[in-house]
């Protein structure tokens, strides 16, 4: 009996591993899904750029709120037989504009987002409940998929990335000023509301594009975690941006390449890689800060030894 149970357990473990990692015909799959891999690379650039400002402006909550409305828009489009990507984009931009218009101040912004999140999630669940099509379509809206990116969608993602990066480059200095020191920026005449609206629309587009691959529930792994990891190891704005893009690329492209080896959705792979990078950066950052503090203490002791205070 024990041998039978052991054999059954071993079989179950083998089946589980075969769902997570199976590298049979891996080269063919990589070749077949080139568009999806390229789309992931484009999203990594978007996530790295946008994520830096999300963290500077403390808008992590906003990403989650927009993703819920993006999910609702995509679910409504799926129910009505329209393009899901367009529905996702409409839902994202509408919610981003609402947050930008009604929530210039952080307190107001959080209140608006807190009201939108359950509303968007509830609408999305309602629309999916009414949808009578394939259940896989419902699941992919939440957890993402890698097999649906065609040449037209890839072109749209590249176009969206160009628009996002161009806008961010144009408003980089005033947006950074408004993000890091809003009170002084307001006193200096920086158009806070206009910048907020511009950034929220950019964020809405980024969320809608990201949802296509990683799903609405796990978009945070692409638009927040890479930038948060980068900020653990550097205070330089340029290095933060470069590392944020690098970490986002590693998470999304690495997640796609790992997902091709199994039968699971892409999301567990992307989120696992992203979280691993964040943990490593947290450890490195803690070590760097400890060494920096020790260096300052040594320098102060040396300075006090060479320049004793006069009594």
N, C-alpha and C positions, 0 to 999 in steps of 0.2 A: 504493500500500500504506500509506504514511504517513498519507494522508488518511483511509483506512478505519479505521486504528487510532485516529487522533485523534477521528473521529466516534464510534467505539465507546466511547472513554474519556469523551467528553462526554456520551454517553447514560447511561453508568453513573453519572457524577457527578450528572446530572439525576435519575436514579432514586433515588440515595441521598438527595439533598436533598428529593425528594418524599416520602420516607418519614419524614424528620425534621420538615419543615414543609410542610403543605398546608392553606391556610386556606379551601378551598372548603367552603361550607355550615357555616362555623365557628359562626355564630350559632345555627343549629339544634342543633348538637351541645352547645353551652353550655346551651341551654334543656333539651335532652333529659337531660343529665347533671347537673342541678342538685343532686340528692341527693349525688352524688359530690363536687362542689365544696364543699357544706356540710359533708360528712363530713371533707374535708380541713381545712376551717377549724376544726372541733372538734378534730381531731388536732393542729393547730398549737397550740391552747391547752394541750392535754395535754402535748405535747412541751416547750413552753416552761416550764411549771411543773415537771414532773418532771425535766427536764434540768438545772435549776439544782442540785437536790440530788444528782443523779448526779455532777455535776462536783465539788461540795463534798465528797462522800463518796468520791470517786475510784472510782466504780463503773462506769466505761465497760466494763470487762471483763465485769461482771455482765450488762449489757445484751446483749452478744453471746452469753453463755452461755444466758440466758433465751430469746433469740430462736431458738436452735438447738432447744431443747426445745419451744418453741411450734410450730416447723416440724414436729417429730416428732409432736406431738399432732394438728396439722392433717392431716398425711399419713395418720395412722392413721384419723382420722374419714373422710377421703376414701375410703380403702380399704374401710372397713366400711359406707359409705353413710350416715354420720351427718352432722350439721351441722359444717362445717369450722371455723366461728368458735368453736363450743363446744369442739371438740377443741384448737384453738389456745389458748383461754383456760385449759383444764385443764392443758395442758402447761406454760404460762407460770407459773401459780400454783404447781403442784407443784415446779417447779425453783426458783422464788423462795423458797418455804418451806424447801426443802433448803439453799439458800445461807444463808438467814437463821438457820436452826437450827444448822447445822454450822459456819458461818463467821463468827462474831461478830468475831474478829480478822481483820485484813487478810490476813495470811499464810494462815490457814486458809481464808478466803473464796476467795482466788485458787486454792488447791489444789482446793477443791470445784468451782469453775467450770471449771478446767482438766480435771477428770475428766468433768464433765457435757457439755461442748461436743462432744467427739468422739462420746460415747455418743448424744447427741441427734441429731447429724448423721447418724451411722450408721443409727440407727433410722429417721430420715426417708427416707434413701435406700432402705433395705430396703422400707419401706411403699410408696414410689412405684414401685419396681421390680415389686412385686406387683400394683399397680393397673393395670387393663386399660382404663380409660376414656380420655377425651380427653387428649392431651398438653398442651393449653393449660391444663388444670386443674393439672397438675404444675408447669408453668412459673410460673403465677401465684402459687403458694405461696412461691416464691423471690424473684420480682421484682415482685410486686404487680400490681394491675389497678384500673381506674377505672370499669368498666361494671357492676359487680356490686352496688353499694350501693343497696338498695331502702329504702322508707320505714321498715320495721321495723328494719333494720340501723342506719339513721341515728338512729332513736329510741334504740336500745341504746347507740350511741356517745355520744349526748348524756347519757344516764343514767350511763354510765361516767365521762364527764368531770365530771359533778356530784359523783359519789362521790369521785373522785380529788382534786378541788380542795377539797372539804369536809374530807376527811381531812387533807390537807396544811396547810390553814389551821388546823385544830384542834391539830396537833402542830408547828406552824411553829417556835415559839421553842425548845422542848426539842430538836427534831430539828436545828435549826441549831446549837445549842450542842454537841450530841453529834457533829455532823459536823465542826465547825471545831476543837474542842478536846476530843477524846474522853477523854483522861486526866483532865482537870479535871472534865469532866461526870460521869465515873464516880465520882470522889472526892466530888462534890457529891450523889450519890445519884440521878442521872438513870437511869431504867430502860433501859439500853443495849440489852439483848436484845429487850425488848418493842418499842422504837422501831425496831430493825433489822428485826424481823419485819413490823411495820406498813408500813415503807417498801418492803420487798422485795415484799410483796403488792401494794402500789400500783404498783410498777414492773412486776410481772408483768402486771397488768391493762393498764397503758399499752402494754407491748410487744405483747400480744395484740391490742389494738385497732389499733395502728399497722401490724401485719403484714398486716392485711386490705387496706391500700392500697399500702404501699411494699414489702411482701415481707419475709421473715425475714432475708435476707442484707444488706439495706440499711437496716434500721431505725435504725442508728446515726446516719444523716443527719438524723433527726428528733428523736431523744432525747439526742444529745450535741453535735453540731456547732453548733446555734443558741446553746446556753448557753455553749459554749466560745468562740464568737465574741463574745458579749456581755461575757464576762469580760475580753476583750482591751481593751475601750474604757472600762470603768467598774469601780470597786470598790464602788459603792453597791449594797446588796442589792436595793433597790426598783428602781433603774434596770436592774440586771442582769436581774431578773425580767421587766420590761416589754420590754426589748430582746430577751430570749430568746424571748418569745412572738411579738414582731414578726418576728424572723428566721425562726422556725419557720413562721409563717403565710406569709411570702414564699416560703419553700422549697416547702412542700406545695401551697398554692393556686397559686402561680406555676408549679410543676411540672405540676400537673394541667392548667392552662390551656394550657401549651405542649404537653403530651402530646396534647391534643385536636386539635392541628393536624397530627399525624403518625400513623404506624402503629406506633410503637415502644412498649414498656412505659413506665410512668410513672417507674420508678426512675432512668434516666439523667438525666431532666430535674430531678427533685427533688434528687438528689445533686449535680448540677452547680451548680444555684442555691445550694444550701447551702454547697458548698465555695467558691464565688465570694464569698459573703458573709463566710465565715471569713477568706479571704485579704485582702479589703479591710479587715476589722477588725484583722487582724494588722498591716497597714501603718499604719493610723491609730493603733493602740496604740503602735507603735514610735515614731512621730512625736511623740505626746503625751508619752511617757516621756522622749524626748530633750529636748523643750522644758522639761519639768518639771525635769530634771536641770540644764539650762542656767540656768533661773530660780533654782534653789537656789544654784548657784555664784555668780551675780551678786549675790544677796542676801548671801551670806557675805562676798564681797569688799567690798561696800558697808558691811556692818556692821564689818568689820575696819578699813576706812578711817576711819569715824567714831569708832570706839572702839578705838584702838591699845592693844596690851598694854603694861603697865608693866614696865619692865626692873628 
